[in-house]
């Protein structure tokens, strides 16, 4: 029988009993955390799928806006746009807390720079293209944030699941076996003591 090394006495029985109660409480808390992480992971997967679907539609809209805008624009003006972009994009990086995880979040900030470049010989549909461009960039970052969250939650879930399994299948069963072993040993010692006492009484009675 596999069990934790322990001296078969009542103090050890009490100490290991408290340890078992603590392990069971920790197991319950970790199970709750595991369930919560599983819910968060499922939500992140759904969110990633939703954003990916929106992004695919966004790419289609962006392609149409690109064709409409650039096909009817004057080439030198487009070269000016390429050298001095009409939209300035800044990335803002922050972090959000979820349980004990610190999740990075990247957002895009857009600044309209088209007025400084002038609008001569530029297609009237260019603003629509720029709008679709900004929307696509934002969705791309949203997808990156969502998938990063999904992977980080999955890693944490795996760690918690390993700890839950270790407690459930190794540590707690070993403690239970050890407690059972000590209890049996103490019962055996008590029976032996009773037997010895009875023998001593018999000897005393016979020698009276």
N, C-alpha and C positions, 0 to 999 in steps of 0.2 A: 504494500500500500504506500503510495506517494504522499508525503505530507511535509510540512515545514518543520525544521528541527526545533524541538522545544522540550523543556523539562516537564515531566508529568506531575505538576503540583497545582494547587488551587489558585495561587497567585498568577501562574502562567495561563490558567484557564480563563481567569477574569481579564487578563491583559489581552489575550487573543480574541476574547469575546467582544471587547470594545473595538479592537482592530477590525473585526468582521463587520460590526455595526457601521463603522466609519467607511469601510470599503463598499458596503451595500448602499449607503447614502451617496457616496461619490459615484457609484454606478448609476443610480437613479438620475443624478444631476447631469451626468455625461449623456445618458440616454435622451434626456430632455433636450440637451444641446444638440445632439445628433439629429433629433427630429426637427428642431428649428432650422438647423443648417440644411437639412434635406429640403425643407419648404423653401428656403431662400435660394437654393440651387435650382429647384424646379422653376421658381419665379424668374430667375436669371436666364434660364434656357428659353422660356416663353418670350421674355423680353427681347432676347437676341434674335429669335426667329421673326418676331414682329418688326423689329428695326431692319433686319435683313430684307424682308419683303418690301418695306417702304423704300429702302435704298435701291432695290432693283427697279422699282417704278420711278424713283428719282433719277436714276441714270438714264432711263428712257426719255424722261421729260427734258433732262439736261442736253441729251444728244439732239433732240428736236429743236430746242432753243438755240443750241450752238449752230446748227445748220441754217436756221432762219436768220440769225444775227450776222454770222460771218460771211455767208454767201452774198449778202446784199450790202456789205460794207466796203468802203474804199480801201484798197490794200495798204497804201502808206499810212492811213489812219490806224489800221489794225497793227501795223508795226509799232506805231507810237504807243498803242495800248499794251503791246507785249513788253515794251521796254519800261513803261510806267503804268503799272496795273491800275485799273479803275477801282478796284476794291483792295483795301489793305486788310490783311488777316493777322490777328494776334492770337496766340494761344495762351490761355490762362490755366495753370495747373493748381489743383487743390486736392484735398483729401477728405473723405467722409468716413465716419465710424460706423461699423456694422458688427455688433457683438464685440469680439476682441480683435476684429480685423480693421486695418487702416487701408481703405481702398482709394487708389488714385483716380482722379476725375479730371479730364481735359475738356475744356470748352473753348469755342472759337468766338472771338469778338471781331466784328466786321465794321470797317470804316469806309464809307463811300468817298472815293477819290476821283470820280468821273467828272465832276464839275471843273476841276482844275485842269483837265485835259482838253476840255472843249468837246462839242458834240458834232462838229461838221463832218460830213461824209461817213457818219456812223449810223448803222441801221437803227430805226426806232424800236426794234425788238430787242436791242442790246440790254436794256434794263431788266427785261424778263429773263434773259440768259443769266445776268448777274444774280438775280433773285434765286434762280434754280441752282446756280453754282453754290451760293451761300447755304441753301437748304441741303444740298448734297454733302458739302463739307461737314456741316453740323451732324447730319445723320451718320456719316462715316465715323466721326468722333464718338457719337453715342453708341455705335456698335462696338467700337474699340473699348469703351468704358464698360459696357455690358459684358462683353466676353472676358475682359480682364477680371471683372467681379466674379463671373462664373467659374473661371479657373482657380481663383484664390479661395472661393468658397469650397470648391471641390477638393483642393489640397487640405484645407482645414477639416473638412468632413472626413477625409481619409485618415488624418491623424487621430481625430476623436473616435472614429470607428475602431481603429487599432487598440486604443486604450480601453474602450468598452469591451471588446473581445477578450483582451488580456485579463480584465477584471472578471468577466463573466465565465470564461472557460479555463482560466489558469489560477489566478490569485484567490478568488472567492472559494472555488472548489477545494484548493489546497488548504485554505484556512478551515473550511468545514471538516475536511478529513483529519486535520491536526487536532481540532477540538474534539472530534469523535474519538480519536485515538487516546487523547489525554483523559477524557471522561471514562473510557473503558479501563484505562490503566488505574485511575483513581478508584473505580468500582472494584476492580480486582484487588487492589491494595486494601480497601475497606473490608472485603470478604475475608482476606487473609488475616487481617487484624481481628475480626470477629471470631474466626476459627481459632486463632492463638489464644484469645481471651477465654473462649469456651474450654480449651484444653487446660489452661491455667486453673480455671474454676474446678474442673474435674480433678486435677491433681490435688488442689487444696482441699476439696471435699473428701477425697480418699485418704488424705493424711490426717484428718481430724480424729 
